[in-house]
Amino acid sequence: MLYIIVVLGIFLFALLLWAYWRYVYFFRDPERVTPPGKNIISPADGSVLYVNITDNQTVPIALKKNRNIQLNEIVKTDIPNQKWCHIGIFMTLFSVHVNRAPICGVARMIKHFYHPGIPNLSMNRMGLRYYLKRKPVYKEALHIIENERNTICIEGDFKVYVVQIADAYVNKIFCTLSEGDIIEKGSRYGRIAMGSQVDIIFPYNDSMSITVKEGDAVRAGESILAEYK
């Protein structure tokens, strides 16, 4: 009898712990202090998956039969042919899932991409690789180009593209911006309600300093990704 009581107690404790994580901890939204100056801050909490510099829009991430992908496969829209910095952020189970603006500016474009009837791919494999510290974390992570996403172009000193990428669950991307809205750096603009990833793409030149690398932990609204003059 004592054994049954102990097992039930452990089960109930685990259930309560899960419920707290899923319905309280997961939806926390702490205040953040946004650093001043000419910088680009992280739009999401999580771990940096990759930092790529490209001048031909080809990203050195081999996902499909060792074929490198193009930036427009991620943003799902045409972007100018110039030098870009592309940073991916994996939002872990313990990340705050609120997204914040990386720069101040105007929302010039908001584009939601989803093919009805085609299910999203799970990020569980990538998550497992992350927790087991297997590199590269994003190996064969086809969700980077295939899953539902919301692409936002914010124009300030230059145009920055932020891509909210959903996990296996659909209709879990929330964006409070409309085209033409003005947003301050560090302000909240949305959230992804389940496991997710956020990519950010911005123009790069030699006077710009990238301040993060693969594996770094970042916080939305606080961590500086790059500084510029």
GULUMMI-785309 format. One record per residue (C-alpha): residue number from 1; x, y, z. Coordinates in nm, 3 decimals, always signed. Example, Ala and Ser with C-alpha at 12.3 -4.5 7.8 and 13.67 -1.06 7.14 Angstrom:
+------+---------+---------+---------+
: loza :       x :       y :       z :
+------+---------+---------+---------+
:    1 :  +1.230 :  -0.450 :  +0.780 :
:    2 :  +1.367 :  -0.106 :  +0.714 :
+------+---------+---------+---------+
//
This chain:
+------+---------+---------+---------+
: loza :       x :       y :       z :
+------+---------+---------+---------+
:    1 :  +0.000 :  +0.000 :  +0.000 :
:    2 :  +0.282 :  +0.236 :  +0.091 :
:    3 :  +0.445 :  +0.162 :  -0.246 :
:    4 :  +0.126 :  +0.264 :  -0.431 :
:    5 :  +0.100 :  +0.587 :  -0.230 :
:    6 :  +0.463 :  +0.674 :  -0.307 :
:    7 :  +0.419 :  +0.604 :  -0.680 :
:    8 :  +0.098 :  +0.809 :  -0.693 :
:    9 :  +0.270 :  +1.092 :  -0.506 :
:   10 :  +0.560 :  +1.095 :  -0.751 :
:   11 :  +0.318 :  +1.086 :  -1.044 :
:   12 :  +0.108 :  +1.374 :  -0.909 :
:   13 :  +0.419 :  +1.580 :  -0.834 :
:   14 :  +0.548 :  +1.523 :  -1.189 :
:   15 :  +0.206 :  +1.615 :  -1.329 :
:   16 :  +0.193 :  +1.937 :  -1.125 :
:   17 :  +0.549 :  +2.023 :  -1.228 :
:   18 :  +0.462 :  +1.971 :  -1.594 :
:   19 :  +0.145 :  +2.179 :  -1.561 :
:   20 :  +0.340 :  +2.461 :  -1.396 :
:   21 :  +0.600 :  +2.457 :  -1.675 :
:   22 :  +0.344 :  +2.435 :  -1.955 :
:   23 :  +0.087 :  +2.689 :  -1.834 :
:   24 :  +0.282 :  +2.926 :  -1.607 :
:   25 :  +0.660 :  +2.915 :  -1.659 :
:   26 :  +0.635 :  +2.881 :  -2.037 :
:   27 :  +0.423 :  +3.197 :  -2.066 :
:   28 :  +0.633 :  +3.418 :  -1.840 :
:   29 :  +0.719 :  +3.759 :  -1.983 :
:   30 :  +0.982 :  +3.939 :  -1.774 :
:   31 :  +1.081 :  +4.298 :  -1.833 :
:   32 :  +1.408 :  +4.352 :  -2.019 :
:   33 :  +1.656 :  +4.642 :  -2.027 :
:   34 :  +1.741 :  +4.722 :  -2.390 :
:   35 :  +2.094 :  +4.852 :  -2.446 :
:   36 :  +2.122 :  +5.195 :  -2.613 :
:   37 :  +2.343 :  +5.273 :  -2.911 :
:   38 :  +2.385 :  +5.154 :  -3.267 :
:   39 :  +2.333 :  +4.784 :  -3.227 :
:   40 :  +2.109 :  +4.498 :  -3.329 :
:   41 :  +1.965 :  +4.303 :  -3.039 :
:   42 :  +1.835 :  +3.950 :  -3.021 :
:   43 :  +1.468 :  +3.905 :  -3.118 :
:   44 :  +1.443 :  +3.584 :  -2.916 :
:   45 :  +1.566 :  +3.398 :  -2.611 :
:   46 :  +1.761 :  +3.081 :  -2.676 :
:   47 :  +2.084 :  +2.943 :  -2.815 :
:   48 :  +2.260 :  +3.067 :  -3.130 :
:   49 :  +2.243 :  +2.791 :  -3.392 :
:   50 :  +2.458 :  +2.954 :  -3.659 :
:   51 :  +2.612 :  +3.283 :  -3.769 :
:   52 :  +2.655 :  +3.307 :  -4.145 :
:   53 :  +2.797 :  +3.584 :  -4.361 :
:   54 :  +2.702 :  +3.557 :  -4.728 :
:   55 :  +2.740 :  +3.786 :  -5.027 :
:   56 :  +2.559 :  +3.565 :  -5.280 :
:   57 :  +2.252 :  +3.470 :  -5.069 :
:   58 :  +2.379 :  +3.112 :  -5.036 :
:   59 :  +2.375 :  +2.994 :  -4.676 :
:   60 :  +2.634 :  +2.726 :  -4.583 :
:   61 :  +2.374 :  +2.501 :  -4.421 :
:   62 :  +2.339 :  +2.169 :  -4.604 :
:   63 :  +1.987 :  +2.039 :  -4.546 :
:   64 :  +1.874 :  +1.872 :  -4.866 :
:   65 :  +2.109 :  +1.621 :  -5.034 :
:   66 :  +2.408 :  +1.834 :  -4.929 :
:   67 :  +2.267 :  +2.131 :  -5.121 :
:   68 :  +2.326 :  +2.465 :  -4.953 :
:   69 :  +2.010 :  +2.672 :  -4.916 :
:   70 :  +1.928 :  +3.025 :  -5.022 :
:   71 :  +1.818 :  +3.307 :  -4.792 :
:   72 :  +1.491 :  +3.347 :  -4.979 :
:   73 :  +1.406 :  +2.987 :  -4.885 :
:   74 :  +1.406 :  +3.102 :  -4.523 :
:   75 :  +1.234 :  +3.441 :  -4.554 :
:   76 :  +1.000 :  +3.317 :  -4.829 :
:   77 :  +1.029 :  +3.643 :  -5.018 :
:   78 :  +1.282 :  +3.809 :  -5.248 :
:   79 :  +1.550 :  +4.016 :  -5.081 :
:   80 :  +1.818 :  +4.241 :  -5.236 :
:   81 :  +2.133 :  +4.079 :  -5.367 :
:   82 :  +2.394 :  +4.211 :  -5.123 :
:   83 :  +2.609 :  +4.098 :  -4.830 :
:   84 :  +2.402 :  +3.965 :  -4.540 :
:   85 :  +2.450 :  +3.832 :  -4.190 :
:   86 :  +2.218 :  +3.545 :  -4.103 :
:   87 :  +2.176 :  +3.431 :  -3.740 :
:   88 :  +1.952 :  +3.149 :  -3.617 :
:   89 :  +1.827 :  +3.120 :  -3.259 :
:   90 :  +1.679 :  +2.799 :  -3.117 :
:   91 :  +1.423 :  +2.872 :  -2.847 :
:   92 :  +1.465 :  +2.594 :  -2.589 :
:   93 :  +1.214 :  +2.447 :  -2.345 :
:   94 :  +1.336 :  +2.696 :  -2.086 :
:   95 :  +1.340 :  +3.008 :  -2.305 :
:   96 :  +1.101 :  +3.299 :  -2.275 :
:   97 :  +0.896 :  +3.265 :  -2.593 :
:   98 :  +0.816 :  +3.634 :  -2.637 :
:   99 :  +0.979 :  +3.798 :  -2.940 :
:  100 :  +1.114 :  +4.154 :  -2.942 :
:  101 :  +1.217 :  +4.400 :  -3.214 :
:  102 :  +1.591 :  +4.391 :  -3.293 :
:  103 :  +1.599 :  +4.756 :  -3.407 :
:  104 :  +1.365 :  +5.055 :  -3.402 :
:  105 :  +1.187 :  +5.124 :  -3.726 :
:  106 :  +0.879 :  +5.070 :  -3.938 :
:  107 :  +0.724 :  +4.732 :  -4.017 :
:  108 :  +0.745 :  +4.744 :  -4.397 :
:  109 :  +0.636 :  +4.386 :  -4.465 :
:  110 :  +0.468 :  +4.107 :  -4.272 :
:  111 :  +0.428 :  +3.778 :  -4.457 :
:  112 :  +0.280 :  +3.457 :  -4.315 :
:  113 :  +0.379 :  +3.137 :  -4.492 :
:  114 :  +0.193 :  +2.809 :  -4.450 :
:  115 :  +0.074 :  +2.536 :  -4.687 :
:  116 :  -0.261 :  +2.401 :  -4.557 :
:  117 :  -0.264 :  +2.024 :  -4.550 :
:  118 :  +0.115 :  +1.992 :  -4.527 :
:  119 :  +0.215 :  +1.928 :  -4.164 :
:  120 :  +0.500 :  +2.112 :  -3.999 :
:  121 :  +0.813 :  +1.914 :  -3.922 :
:  122 :  +0.905 :  +1.853 :  -3.559 :
:  123 :  +1.209 :  +2.023 :  -3.402 :
:  124 :  +1.245 :  +1.740 :  -3.150 :
:  125 :  +1.547 :  +1.592 :  -3.324 :
:  126 :  +1.725 :  +1.926 :  -3.323 :
:  127 :  +1.627 :  +1.977 :  -2.960 :
:  128 :  +1.774 :  +1.639 :  -2.869 :
:  129 :  +2.097 :  +1.723 :  -3.050 :
:  130 :  +2.107 :  +2.051 :  -2.859 :
:  131 :  +2.068 :  +1.890 :  -2.517 :
:  132 :  +2.318 :  +1.613 :  -2.606 :
:  133 :  +2.559 :  +1.880 :  -2.736 :
:  134 :  +2.585 :  +1.720 :  -3.081 :
:  135 :  +2.723 :  +1.946 :  -3.355 :
:  136 :  +2.592 :  +2.080 :  -3.577 :
:  137 :  +2.269 :  +2.111 :  -3.382 :
:  138 :  +2.075 :  +2.190 :  -3.701 :
:  139 :  +2.187 :  +1.880 :  -3.896 :
:  140 :  +1.907 :  +1.774 :  -4.136 :
:  141 :  +1.675 :  +2.027 :  -3.973 :
:  142 :  +1.447 :  +2.074 :  -4.272 :
:  143 :  +1.201 :  +2.279 :  -4.069 :
:  144 :  +1.436 :  +2.574 :  -4.128 :
:  145 :  +1.301 :  +2.603 :  -4.482 :
:  146 :  +0.976 :  +2.406 :  -4.481 :
:  147 :  +0.771 :  +2.488 :  -4.168 :
:  148 :  +0.508 :  +2.754 :  -4.115 :
:  149 :  +0.665 :  +3.094 :  -4.054 :
:  150 :  +0.603 :  +3.464 :  -4.019 :
:  151 :  +0.853 :  +3.701 :  -4.184 :
:  152 :  +0.871 :  +4.063 :  -4.071 :
:  153 :  +1.081 :  +4.332 :  -4.239 :
:  154 :  +1.162 :  +4.624 :  -4.009 :
:  155 :  +1.322 :  +4.929 :  -4.172 :
:  156 :  +1.527 :  +5.162 :  -3.955 :
:  157 :  +1.887 :  +5.253 :  -4.031 :
:  158 :  +1.858 :  +4.956 :  -4.270 :
:  159 :  +1.618 :  +4.670 :  -4.334 :
:  160 :  +1.620 :  +4.375 :  -4.096 :
:  161 :  +1.426 :  +4.055 :  -4.163 :
:  162 :  +1.302 :  +3.853 :  -3.864 :
:  163 :  +1.154 :  +3.507 :  -3.925 :
:  164 :  +0.941 :  +3.332 :  -3.663 :
:  165 :  +0.951 :  +2.958 :  -3.742 :
:  166 :  +0.693 :  +2.725 :  -3.586 :
:  167 :  +0.750 :  +2.373 :  -3.456 :
:  168 :  +0.519 :  +2.082 :  -3.545 :
:  169 :  +0.218 :  +2.272 :  -3.412 :
:  170 :  +0.039 :  +2.508 :  -3.653 :
:  171 :  -0.133 :  +2.837 :  -3.575 :
:  172 :  +0.098 :  +2.896 :  -3.279 :
:  173 :  +0.276 :  +3.203 :  -3.418 :
:  174 :  +0.136 :  +3.530 :  -3.284 :
:  175 :  +0.233 :  +3.871 :  -3.421 :
:  176 :  +0.091 :  +4.198 :  -3.288 :
:  177 :  +0.241 :  +4.415 :  -3.563 :
:  178 :  +0.069 :  +4.544 :  -3.873 :
:  179 :  +0.240 :  +4.682 :  -4.182 :
:  180 :  +0.319 :  +5.049 :  -4.129 :
:  181 :  +0.348 :  +5.022 :  -3.750 :
:  182 :  +0.642 :  +5.195 :  -3.582 :
:  183 :  +0.818 :  +4.983 :  -3.323 :
:  184 :  +1.092 :  +5.064 :  -3.074 :
:  185 :  +1.400 :  +4.848 :  -3.030 :
:  186 :  +1.333 :  +4.586 :  -2.765 :
:  187 :  +0.954 :  +4.618 :  -2.783 :
:  188 :  +0.743 :  +4.304 :  -2.788 :
:  189 :  +0.596 :  +4.214 :  -3.125 :
:  190 :  +0.477 :  +3.856 :  -3.079 :
:  191 :  +0.538 :  +3.509 :  -2.946 :
:  192 :  +0.557 :  +3.149 :  -3.061 :
:  193 :  +0.348 :  +2.937 :  -2.828 :
:  194 :  +0.530 :  +2.606 :  -2.870 :
:  195 :  +0.887 :  +2.497 :  -2.947 :
:  196 :  +1.034 :  +2.723 :  -3.209 :
:  197 :  +1.315 :  +2.905 :  -3.383 :
:  198 :  +1.374 :  +3.266 :  -3.486 :
:  199 :  +1.613 :  +3.370 :  -3.764 :
:  200 :  +1.734 :  +3.725 :  -3.822 :
:  201 :  +1.891 :  +3.856 :  -4.143 :
:  202 :  +2.050 :  +4.198 :  -4.176 :
:  203 :  +2.293 :  +4.379 :  -4.412 :
:  204 :  +2.659 :  +4.324 :  -4.329 :
:  205 :  +2.966 :  +4.534 :  -4.402 :
:  206 :  +3.324 :  +4.540 :  -4.275 :
:  207 :  +3.252 :  +4.820 :  -4.026 :
:  208 :  +2.998 :  +4.598 :  -3.847 :
:  209 :  +3.102 :  +4.385 :  -3.550 :
:  210 :  +2.922 :  +4.056 :  -3.485 :
:  211 :  +2.919 :  +3.995 :  -3.110 :
:  212 :  +2.780 :  +3.639 :  -3.086 :
:  213 :  +2.889 :  +3.296 :  -3.206 :
:  214 :  +2.737 :  +2.950 :  -3.239 :
:  215 :  +2.634 :  +2.810 :  -2.901 :
:  216 :  +2.599 :  +3.145 :  -2.723 :
:  217 :  +2.294 :  +3.198 :  -2.502 :
:  218 :  +2.097 :  +3.513 :  -2.588 :
:  219 :  +1.805 :  +3.702 :  -2.436 :
:  220 :  +1.539 :  +3.884 :  -2.637 :
:  221 :  +1.556 :  +4.259 :  -2.600 :
:  222 :  +1.892 :  +4.254 :  -2.417 :
:  223 :  +2.165 :  +4.055 :  -2.592 :
:  224 :  +2.354 :  +4.244 :  -2.862 :
:  225 :  +2.401 :  +4.045 :  -3.182 :
:  226 :  +2.593 :  +4.310 :  -3.374 :
:  227 :  +2.720 :  +4.667 :  -3.346 :
:  228 :  +2.751 :  +4.913 :  -3.633 :
:  229 :  +2.876 :  +5.267 :  -3.697 :
+------+---------+---------+---------+
//
